[in-house]
Amino acid sequence: MSNKKFILNADDFGISKELNKAVLKGHLNGFLSSTSICANGKDFDSAVYEIIPECPNLGIGVHLNIIEGNGLLDGEPFKHGYGALMALSVNKKFLQKVEEEFRLQIEKIMKFTKVTHIDSHVHVHAIPNYFEITCKLAKEYGIKQVRTQFENFYFTPVFSKHLNFKYPPNLLKIALLNSFTIKNRKTVEKYGLKTNDYLIGVGYTGLMDDKTVHAGLASLPDEDMVAEALIHPYFYPFPEKNNQHYKEYLITQNSDLQDSIRRLGFKICNYKE
């Protein structure tokens, strides 16, 4: 019998009160098992003082961020997009600055909670030279799990999800991140760390719902693995009907999906386990 584990992770914890509330409700009233917090999020204090104390069983990761908001190192806004960060990843002076920023973000979060894993905003840590820094710091700070982004190409049964401006670029992201993962898994081994085997949420970024999660898990082989699905849930008291972030919150509340995940043979857990 295979040992299959599934982690439902909310990225961007600390970025907004709506996301923080979704994490709280998603964990206490649903099956959200894990989240990743931005040290430079504008609602970081709310996350660490109001939400984390209420959720002792929630896995908490570091959501490294050098692409949005202000840095902890100098307080200045980040000004580089993903393409520019890829180009700068061979610049030794810039890499040193990134390491200092990553270190400050990790240390800030570790003051408030035990960290179970590391990932990043917009997958910037997947760029191999930044991934090397990430693993080096994970080893130094005793953090055992680092996210990689290998995702199977799969399709949901909802045809309309493929006829929009979001889906085609997402396919390119899968190809890029899968190629990074091939190299990054060797770095994980080099530092004696662990990582997830599969990720769900790249191909349908901005389109996630219960059907995309189920289809992604159903596409995976029946073997020992850790599969992680990433979502960006927001809770609104009076949500608009087609609000995507609220739809992602509803994933955490879907008991039918939770049952189907278990029927597929997955144990729902977090990186503590």
ChimeraX attribute file (.defattr): number of C-alpha atoms within 10 A of each C-alpha:
attribute: neighborCount
match mode: 1-to-1
recipient: residues
	/A:1	7
	/A:2	11
	/A:3	12
	/A:4	18
	/A:5	22
	/A:6	24
	/A:7	24
	/A:8	23
	/A:9	27
	/A:10	29
	/A:11	26
	/A:12	27
	/A:13	32
	/A:14	27
	/A:15	20
	/A:16	17
	/A:17	18
	/A:18	18
	/A:19	26
	/A:20	28
	/A:21	22
	/A:22	26
	/A:23	34
	/A:24	20
	/A:25	19
	/A:26	25
	/A:27	22
	/A:28	17
	/A:29	11
	/A:30	18
	/A:31	21
	/A:32	27
	/A:33	25
	/A:34	26
	/A:35	28
	/A:36	25
	/A:37	30
	/A:38	25
	/A:39	27
	/A:40	23
	/A:41	20
	/A:42	15
	/A:43	18
	/A:44	21
	/A:45	14
	/A:46	18
	/A:47	24
	/A:48	19
	/A:49	11
	/A:50	14
	/A:51	18
	/A:52	19
	/A:53	13
	/A:54	13
	/A:55	16
	/A:56	10
	/A:57	15
	/A:58	23
	/A:59	24
	/A:60	28
	/A:61	31
	/A:62	29
	/A:63	29
	/A:64	26
	/A:65	27
	/A:66	25
	/A:67	19
	/A:68	15
	/A:69	16
	/A:70	17
	/A:71	20
	/A:72	18
	/A:73	14
	/A:74	8
	/A:75	10
	/A:76	10
	/A:77	13
	/A:78	13
	/A:79	12
	/A:80	13
	/A:81	13
	/A:82	14
	/A:83	8
	/A:84	10
	/A:85	18
	/A:86	17
	/A:87	10
	/A:88	15
	/A:89	16
	/A:90	13
	/A:91	12
	/A:92	11
	/A:93	10
	/A:94	13
	/A:95	16
	/A:96	12
	/A:97	12
	/A:98	20
	/A:99	17
	/A:100	14
	/A:101	18
	/A:102	26
	/A:103	19
	/A:104	16
	/A:105	22
	/A:106	24
	/A:107	13
	/A:108	16
	/A:109	21
	/A:110	16
	/A:111	10
	/A:112	13
	/A:113	15
	/A:114	13
	/A:115	24
	/A:116	22
	/A:117	25
	/A:118	25
	/A:119	24
	/A:120	23
	/A:121	18
	/A:122	18
	/A:123	20
	/A:124	19
	/A:125	26
	/A:126	26
	/A:127	21
	/A:128	20
	/A:129	18
	/A:130	20
	/A:131	25
	/A:132	19
	/A:133	20
	/A:134	26
	/A:135	26
	/A:136	17
	/A:137	18
	/A:138	21
	/A:139	16
	/A:140	11
	/A:141	14
	/A:142	12
	/A:143	20
	/A:144	21
	/A:145	23
	/A:146	25
	/A:147	25
	/A:148	27
	/A:149	28
	/A:150	23
	/A:151	23
	/A:152	18
	/A:153	13
	/A:154	16
	/A:155	16
	/A:156	15
	/A:157	11
	/A:158	10
	/A:159	8
	/A:160	8
	/A:161	17
	/A:162	15
	/A:163	10
	/A:164	9
	/A:165	9
	/A:166	15
	/A:167	18
	/A:168	13
	/A:169	12
	/A:170	17
	/A:171	15
	/A:172	13
	/A:173	17
	/A:174	20
	/A:175	16
	/A:176	15
	/A:177	19
	/A:178	19
	/A:179	16
	/A:180	18
	/A:181	23
	/A:182	14
	/A:183	14
	/A:184	25
	/A:185	21
	/A:186	11
	/A:187	20
	/A:188	24
	/A:189	12
	/A:190	12
	/A:191	16
	/A:192	12
	/A:193	18
	/A:194	18
	/A:195	21
	/A:196	20
	/A:197	18
	/A:198	20
	/A:199	23
	/A:200	26
	/A:201	22
	/A:202	26
	/A:203	26
	/A:204	25
	/A:205	17
	/A:206	17
	/A:207	19
	/A:208	25
	/A:209	21
	/A:210	17
	/A:211	14
	/A:212	23
	/A:213	22
	/A:214	17
	/A:215	15
	/A:216	23
	/A:217	23
	/A:218	15
	/A:219	12
	/A:220	15
	/A:221	10
	/A:222	14
	/A:223	11
	/A:224	13
	/A:225	17
	/A:226	21
	/A:227	23
	/A:228	29
	/A:229	21
	/A:230	21
	/A:231	29
	/A:232	23
	/A:233	28
	/A:234	24
	/A:235	22
	/A:236	16
	/A:237	7
	/A:238	6
	/A:239	13
	/A:240	10
	/A:241	8
	/A:242	8
	/A:243	11
	/A:244	18
	/A:245	22
	/A:246	22
	/A:247	22
	/A:248	24
	/A:249	27
	/A:250	18
	/A:251	25
	/A:252	28
	/A:253	19
	/A:254	14
	/A:255	12
	/A:256	11
	/A:257	17
	/A:258	18
	/A:259	11
	/A:260	14
	/A:261	19
	/A:262	15
	/A:263	10
	/A:264	14
	/A:265	18
	/A:266	23
	/A:267	15
	/A:268	20
	/A:269	20
	/A:270	23
	/A:271	25
	/A:272	16
	/A:273	8
